[in-house]
Amino acid sequence: MATPEENAYIEALHSNVQREVVERYEFESIYHVQMILSRYYEWYNNHRKHGSLGRKSPEQFLLQYGQKNQPCKTEKLSEIVSNLNPFLSKN
């Protein structure tokens, strides 16, 4: 469920999509819309520079800082499932 705090982020994304995609292209088909939007979202999520990351893209940020830190330990899927089995088997 969305909260009022998230509304500003959603509205900002929608205005960016409107300004940077919808107003720039004349789409020929639904497939064309999907192709353009998927390329835009890939750029927006991975290559666009973010103020919160020191004006770096997520890729640049991970290359600079991600290699210095060890990744946190994650459980294997089998461990997660075995930990949930007691809860799932209760009726």
MODELLER restraints for C-alpha pairs under 7 A, 6 or more apart:
rsr = mdl.restraints
at = mdl.atoms
rsr.add(forms.Gaussian(group=physical.xy_distance, feature=features.Distance(at['CA:27:A'], at['CA:33:A']), mean=6.09, stdev=0.5))
rsr.add(forms.Gaussian(group=physical.xy_distance, feature=features.Distance(at['CA:46:A'], at['CA:57:A']), mean=6.39, stdev=0.5))
rsr.add(forms.Gaussian(group=physical.xy_distance, feature=features.Distance(at['CA:46:A'], at['CA:58:A']), mean=5.43, stdev=0.5))
rsr.add(forms.Gaussian(group=physical.xy_distance, feature=features.Distance(at['CA:46:A'], at['CA:59:A']), mean=6.09, stdev=0.5))
rsr.add(forms.Gaussian(group=physical.xy_distance, feature=features.Distance(at['CA:47:A'], at['CA:57:A']), mean=4.92, stdev=0.5))
rsr.add(forms.Gaussian(group=physical.xy_distance, feature=features.Distance(at['CA:47:A'], at['CA:58:A']), mean=6.38, stdev=0.5))
rsr.add(forms.Gaussian(group=physical.xy_distance, feature=features.Distance(at['CA:47:A'], at['CA:59:A']), mean=6.47, stdev=0.5))
rsr.add(forms.Gaussian(group=physical.xy_distance, feature=features.Distance(at['CA:48:A'], at['CA:57:A']), mean=5.22, stdev=0.5))
rsr.add(forms.Gaussian(group=physical.xy_distance, feature=features.Distance(at['CA:49:A'], at['CA:55:A']), mean=5.04, stdev=0.5))
rsr.add(forms.Gaussian(group=physical.xy_distance, feature=features.Distance(at['CA:49:A'], at['CA:56:A']), mean=4.72, stdev=0.5))
rsr.add(forms.Gaussian(group=physical.xy_distance, feature=features.Distance(at['CA:49:A'], at['CA:57:A']), mean=4.18, stdev=0.5))
rsr.add(forms.Gaussian(group=physical.xy_distance, feature=features.Distance(at['CA:50:A'], at['CA:56:A']), mean=5.74, stdev=0.5))
rsr.add(forms.Gaussian(group=physical.xy_distance, feature=features.Distance(at['CA:50:A'], at['CA:57:A']), mean=5.96, stdev=0.5))
rsr.add(forms.Gaussian(group=physical.xy_distance, feature=features.Distance(at['CA:53:A'], at['CA:61:A']), mean=6.72, stdev=0.5))
